Amino acid sequence: MFARIKKSGNNQYLQIVENRKVSGKVVQRVISTVGRLDRLQEKGEIENLVRSLSRFSEQVLLVLSGKTEVGAESKKIGPVLIFERLWNELGIRKVIDRLLSERFFTFNVERAIFLTVLHRLIKCGSDRFCDKWRRHYRINGVEKLCLHHLYRAMAFLGEEIEDQAQATVFSPRCTKDVVEEAMFAHNRDLFSSLDLVFLDTTSIYFEGEGGEQFGQRGFSKDHRPDLKQMIVGVVLDKCGTPLCSEMWPGNTADVETLLPVVERIRKRFQAAGFCIVADRGMISRKTLDILSSPENQIRYILGERMRNVKEVGEKVLTAPGDYVEVYPEGSSTKAPSPLKVKEAMVEGRRYIVCLNTRQARKDALDREAIIESLKEKIRSGAKGMIGNKGYRKFVKMESGSVSIDMDKVEEEAKYDGIWVLRTNTRLSAKNVALKYKQLWMVERAFRDMKSVLDTRPVFHQRDETIRGHVFCSFLSLALRKELYRRLEAAGHSGLEWSDIKQDLEALQEITIEDNGKKLGIRTRCLGACGKIFQAVGVGIPPTIREQ
């Protein structure tokens, strides 16, 4: 059945026509002649007729411009569809639901945690802002959540549990530890191993007092010594997957955290033997002695201080031997600036000296620029130089006169492009250097936590809510890493995080409501959106969906 125009003389008439078969042939039969087309259009009768007919259809929602009081609302759906799938497949939802099975909360705690984690991934900011941010997204199960529900969910993650067998002075066992261990067990397989772990720490400052334990003043990596802070550590496995997070008071020195973390990893993940990779700021003589003691015998690859350790400056860097070029597996052997390594033994202690020739050239050029600028500054007076950290180490003051300390310049040149590692492993010098370079994954992870996955601002005043707040950033990091892993497996590596977020947020569903009917219309997939859905294994919603 359809409508057609029938000409009669100078006029056109609107007819309703039906097709039917008579003796095997299609015959058209005029059911009704509605009227002259020009008069129908003039009085708006066509729109009235179509609107009246639409009431009897369950699949049609009619919108007439200027004649319909229609409601429309848009919700972003891309990030929710992708990260909820990863949330479920990493076992996070299952773990949290199991922990909640014997608790009697009056709201959906798992949904509150997922909402907070998704907010960290996409927008960052405080939990108060998260409560307002969610109105722009279609997230199932969060409709009845309020701000105080988010705070209570954070407290649930950070609350201390009864079993404190693996606690340390700085780190009581909390719900978040159980979640980390269950995630590790859920995602391991026959080929999983914990033979190499990476550790790095950073500081996060508070906008307030920072709880009873965490809020302390210490060395601030954010250059905010005026504010109280806490120390956060993240442990990654050899694939760069976040394994667990650790949190300490803000006045805890890095050298005090390595040994407790090593011991907790052993107990929590049943890792009898593994190699710890950490940066030079986490080393002390006492730490090295304990790691190498017969009762521990923990393998390590640790960055070594060069300028402050006499043995390194006088014996390691001047040790005889030729550098050997190092190329990662699968990379081209024609790299213009390959990493070079050589081994040095000093009284039974094994060091690996690494030289990056490209960085060496950059260091030399930067120093030359400083010296040239310093020469100009000397002519104008010394006040502006003494307080400048870049100038100060090359300045020599004698009898009120200022000059360039050339001995210091020559001394600094021997460190160009060089870093030194200390290890007790039997790995080749090449593999030691390449394993340490993987520590940069951890450093990138921290940049993510403090910028892309911004943990600040932290307004919480209780230790348990602070732990939960920071742990949500850890979960965000785990989801992001899993997304990148799947993109790489699907052949879509190299996508920028900002582009991923923008393309996912561009996927929206617009809900149109009129006369008691609702219809959802999905926007187009833009940029890398389709590749992301394909990599994660999520079907793109239909263009039009009845609600």
N, C-alpha and C positions, 0 to 999 in steps of 0.2 A: 504494500500500500504506500502511495506516495502522492505528492502534490505536483500539479503541472499548470502551465499557463495555456489557455485556449483563446486564440484570436477569433473575434467575430466583428467584422467591419472594422471600424476605427478603435474598437475597445478590446481590452484584454480581461479575461475572466479567470479566477482562481478555482481550480477543480481538485477534488480528492478522487484518485483513480486507484482501481484494484486490478492486479494481474491475476488471471486464472487460466487453467488449461481446459480447452474444449476440443474433444476428439484429437488429443495429442498436440494441439496448437495453443500458443499463448494468446489469449484474448483480453483486451483491456475493457473494463467496465467502469463507467463514471458513477461513483457512489453519490457524490453531491457536488453541485456548483455553488461555491461559497458566496460569490458575488464579484462585482467589478473590482479589479485590482486597485485602480487609482482611488476609489472610494474607501476600500478597506484600509489602504495605507494612510489615507488622510485622517481617518477616525481612530487609527491604532488598533483596529479589530484583529489584525494578523497576530500581533503580540499577545493580545488577550486570549486568542484561540490556542496559540502554542503554549502559553503559560497554563491554561486550563488543562490541556492534554498532559503536560509534564507532571501534574499531580498524581496521575495514575501509573506512573513509571517508578520502579524502585531503583533504577540505575541512572536516572537523569536528574541533575540539579540545574535549573535554568536561571541564568543571570541576565536581566534586561537592563541595559544602561538607562539610568534616570527613572526607572519604574520599579526598582527592587531595593529594599532595605537589606542589603547583604552584609554579612560580617566576614572579615578575612583576618587570618592570623598566620604568621610565618614562624617556623621553628627550625633551628639548625639540627641536622640529623647525621651528618657525615662522621664527626668525631665519636659520637655515641656508638654508632653501629660498629666502627672499627675497634675501638678500645674496649667495648663491652665484650666482644668476641675474644680478644686477647686476655681480658680479665678472667673470663671463664676457663679458657684453655690453659692458662698458667696455673689454674687451680686455686686462685685467690678467693673467689666467691665460695667455693666448696669448703676451704679451710675456715673462713670466717663464720660461715653458717654452722659448721661443726662446733666451733668454740662458743657459739651463741645458743646451742641447743639446750643447755641447762640454765640459761639466763632468762630473765623475764622482763626484758625491756618493753616499753610501751610504744616503741617506734622501730622502724626498719634500720638497724644499725649498719648492715651491709650496704644498703643503698646510700646512707649518709657518708660512708667511707668512700664508696665509688664516686659519688658526686665530688667530694673533696679532691680525690686523686685526679679526676678528669679536669677539674678546675686548674690544678697545678700544671697539667700538661698544656692546656690551651691558653690560659690567660694569666695565671699567677696572682698573687695577692693574698690578702687576709681571708680568714674564714667568714668574717662579716661581709666582705665583698662577694664571696662565693654564694652566699645566700641570695643576693640580688642578681648575680650573674646567671644563675640557672634558669631564669624565666625565659631566656632566649633559646633554650635547648629542649628537645623532646627526650626526656630521660624517664623511663618507666619506673614507677615506685617512689618518686621523690616529691610527689604533689603535696603530701601532708607533713613534710619535714619543715622544721623551724630552725632558727639559728642555734638555740640552746641544744637541739638534737645533734648538731655538728660538733659542738663542744663536748657533749657527753660521748660521742663516738670517738673523739680524739683521746678522751680520758680512758675509754675502754682499751684502746690500743696500747696506751702507755702505762697502764696499771700493773703493779707488781703482782706476781702469781705466788702460790704457796711454795712451789718447788724452787728453792734458791740454791740448789746444789752447784750450779755452774755460774753463780754470781761472782763478781769481783767487788773490790772496794768502791770502784767508780760506777759499776754497771750492774744493778740488780736485774734478775730475770723478770721480763715483762711479757705481756701478751704478744707484743710485736716480735719477740724472739721466737715464740712458738709458730707464728705465721711464717717467718723466714725459714725455719727448719722444715716445716710442712711443704712449703713451696719447693725447697731443694729436693725433698724426697719425691714429690709429685713429678718433677721434671727430669729426674735423673734416669738413665737407662744403662744397659750393659756396658756401653762405651764411655759413660761418664767417669771422670776422675777428678780428684782434687789434688793434683800433684804440683800445682802452681797457683799461688794467690797473690794479688796485688793489693796494697794498702796505701792510702793517703788520707790526710786529714785537712780540715779547714776550720775556720772560726765563723760563727754566725752571731751577730749582735742582736740584742733585744731592744724593743722600744720602751719596755718597762723594767721591772725588777728582775724578771727572768726566773721565777720559781725559787724554791728553797735551796736546792742543790746546784742547779746549773748556772744561775746568774752570778758570775764572778768576773772580776777584771783580770785580764792577762794580756799577752802579746796578741794584738789584733791584726789579722791579715787583711781586714777591711779598712785599716787605718782609722779606726774609731776607738781609740783608747778611753774616750770619755763615757762609753756605754758598756754595760755588762754584757757578757757573751757566754757562749758555750762552744765546745769543740765537738765536731762531728767527723767520724771516720767512716769510709765506705770500703768494703772488701769486694773485689771482683775476681772471678775465676779466669783461667787462661784464655777464655773466649771473649772476655770483657763483659760477661753477664753479672749483674749485681748479685752478690751472695748474701751479704748481711750488712747492717749498719751498726755503728757503735757511737755512743754519746757520753761526753764527760763534762765536768765543770769547766768554766772558762779559764781557770788558772792552771789547768793541767798541761804540763810540758809534753811535747811530742815524744821525747825519749822515754817517758813514763808509760806510754800507751802500747808500745809494740809488743812487749812480753805478755801483758794480760790478753791482748787480742789473739796472739798466737795460741795461748793456752785455751781460750774460749773456742777458737776454731777447731782445735783438736777434739774437744769434748762435744761440742754441739753437732759437728758434722762427721764424727767418727773418722777423722782423717789422721791415720797413724803417722804417715810421712808426707810432707809436702815442702815446697820451697817458697819462702816468703820473699817478695820483692817490694822494697820500700825506698823512699827517698832519703837523701843525706841528712835531712833535719831530724830523722827519727833514730839516729845512731848515737850511742854513747859507748865509752869503753866498757862500762859495766854491762850494757846490753849485749855487746859482742861476746864478752866472756861467758855470759849465761847461755846464749844461743849455741855456743860451741862446746859447752860443758858436756862431759860424758853422759850425764843423766838426760840431757835434752837432745843434743846432736841434731839440731834443726838446720836444714839447709837454707841458705839465704843468698840473695843478691842485693846488696845495699849500695846506694850511692854514697860516695865518700867525700868529706870536705877536703878541699885542696889547699886553700890559703891558710887555714887554721890548724892543719895537722902537719907537724914538722916532718914526719916520716914520708908523707906523700910528696911534699915540696922538694925535699932534699934527696930522696932515694928512689921513689917510684917514678916520678916524671923524668929523672935523669938515667933510669935503668937502660942498659944496652938492649939492642934488639930492633928488628925492622917491623914496621907496620904491615899488616896484611889487610887487603881490601875485603869488605864484607858485603854480600848481596843477599837480601831476603829471598826465600824460595819463591820461584815463579817470576822474579823481577829480571829486568834486562841487565846483562853484564856490561852494558855500554853506558851506564849512568855517568853523567859528567862529574859528579861530586860524591863518590861512594864513601860510606863510613869505613874508617880504618881502625884496626885494633892491634894491640900487642900486650903480651903478658909480662908481669913483673912479680918476682918472689922476693920478699923481704923477711928474713928470719922465720920462714915457714908460713908467712901470711901471703895469700894469693890476691893480687890486684890485676885488674884489666884496665888498660888505658885506652880510651876511645877518642878518636879525632874525626871531627866533621869539618872537612876542608872548606866547604861553603860557609859554615858558621865562622870558621877562623878568619876568612877574608872579611866577613861582615864585622867581626869584633875589631879587626885591625883598622878598618875604615872608620868605624865609630870612634875609636880612640884617637885617630888622627884628627877627626873633626873636633873632638873635645880639646885637643892640644892647641889647634889653630885658634879656636875660640878663646882658650885660656890666655894665649899670647896677647890677644886684643884686650882682654879684661885686665891683665896686669898693668897695662898702660893707664887704665882708668881708676885703679885703686883696688885694695884687697877686700873691702867689706862685702862686696857681692859674691866673693868666691868662697869665703870661709864657710858660709851656710849652705853652699851648693854641694850636694853629695857627689855629683859627677865630677866637679872640679877638685873637691877637697883632697882626694887621695893622691892627686898629682902635684899638689902645692907644697912648697918648702918655704918656711919663714925663718929667716936668720937676721938678727939685729935690726928688726923692723922692716927689712926688705922682703919682697915676695918674688920667688922664682919657681921655675918648673923643675920638679925632682926627676931628672932623667933616669936615675937608678930605679925609681919606682915604675917609670914607663917601661923600661926594659924588663923588669920583674913581671909586670902585668902581661906583657906580650907572650910569655911562655904558657899562659893559660888559654890563649885564643883557640876557640873551637874544641876544647878538651874537657872531658869529664872522666872521673876515675871511679871504678866500681871495686868493691871488695866482696869476695865470695868464698865459700867453703865447698862449693859443688865440684863435681867432676866434669861438668859441661865444658865444651870447647870455648875458647875466648870469643869466637864468633857468636855462639848460641847465648852466652852470657850477655853480650851486648844487645842482641836482638830481643832477648827476654826483658831486659831492662827498658828498652824502648817501648815495650808494650805498657809500661807504667803510665805512659802519656795518655792511654785510654782512661785511666783513673782521673788524671788531671782534667781531661775534657769532660768527664762525668761531673766533676765538681763545678766546672764552669756552667754546665747545664743546670745543676742544682741551684746555683746562685744567680743565674740570669734567665735562661729559658725556663727552667723549673724552679722559679724563684721561691725559696723558702721564706724569705722575709716579705713583709714585716711580721715579727713574732710578738703578739700582744699578750699571749697567755701568761698567767701568773702561777700556775701549778705545774710541778714537775711532770705529772702523768699526761697532761694535755700538751705540754711542750714535746714530750717524746712522740705522742701520736701525730702532732703537727709535722714534725721533721720526718717521721716514718712515712707519711703520705708522699713526701717528695721522693723517698727511696722507692716506693711502689710505682710512682710516675716514671722514675728512671728505668725500672725493670720493664714496664710496658713499652717505653720508647725503644729500649734496646731490642726487645722481641720484635717490634715492628721493623726495625732496620734489618734484623737478621732475616726476616721473611722477604723483605724487599730485595735483599742481596741474593737470596736463594732463587728468587723469581727473575733475576737478571735486571733489576731496577735499582742498582746501587748508585750512589752519588746524588740522591735527591736532598735538597736543603730542608732543614726542619721548618724554617719559616714558610717555604713553599708548600710543604705537606700540610701544615696547619691552615694556610690560606685556602688551599684547594678543598680540603675536607669541610671547612666552615662554609664554603660557597654552596655546598649541597644542602638544600633546604626543602622543606615540605610546607606548602601554603595551604591552609585549611580554609575552605569557603563554606559558609553556613547560611542557609536561607530556607525559610518555611519548614523548619524542623529537620532539614536534610544537611548532611556534611559530605564534602568531597575534598580529598587531598590531592594536590598537584605537586609533583616533584620537579625541582629545577634541573637543569642539565649538569652533567659531570664535566668539570673544567680541569684543565691542566693534568696533573698526575693522579687525580681522584680515581679514575678507572683502574689504573695500575695498582693503586693501594688496595682497592677492594679485591682485585684479582689475586694479589699476593697473600692477603689474609684469608681468602676463601669465603668472603661475604658476598651474597648476591645483592646487586643494586636494586632498590625498591622500584616497583612499577611507576610509570609516569603519572598515571591517574589511579587513585585508590579510593574506594568508597569506605567511609568511616561510620 
